[in-house]
Amino acid sequence: MSRLLLGPLSGHLTRLVTIAVASEAEQDPTVAQLVLRARSLHAGPLPCGRQEAIAHLRRLGWTANELHDRLTAIRCLKEAA
């Protein structure tokens, strides 16, 4: 199950990082920290254990959510409905 969720979630996070870099939003310290966190999550392998994999997915989801919210707050993205 966790591998099924990893693809779309990872893809969304990658797109948000790309938007942050392209729009030079990394100048914002919070965005820079979230981009760094996203890159470190992508760099590591997916944990083998069920609990570790779920924790990894939660970290991916949290990072994607926080980056989306921050990019919206600094007007790099339009607010989601």
Residue, then its C-alpha position, 0 to 999 in steps of 0.5 A: m500500500s505505501r508504495l502505491l502512495l509514494g509515487p503520486l505524493s513524491g511527484h507532487l512534492t517534486r513539482l512544488v520544489t520545482i515551482a519554489v526553485a523556478s520562482e526564486a521562492e527559496q529566498d524565503p527562509t521557510v521555503a528554503q528549509l522545506v525544499l532542503r527537507a524535501r530533497s533529503l526525503h527524496a535522497g534516502p531510500l524508502p524504508c523496508g518496514r511497514q511502520e518506517a514506510i508509513a512514517h516516511l510517507r507522513r513526512l513526505g505529506w507533511t512537507a508537501n502540505e507545508l511547502h504548498d501552504r508557504l508558497t501560497a502565502i508568499r503568492c507563488l501559488k494561487e490558493a487551493a479551493 
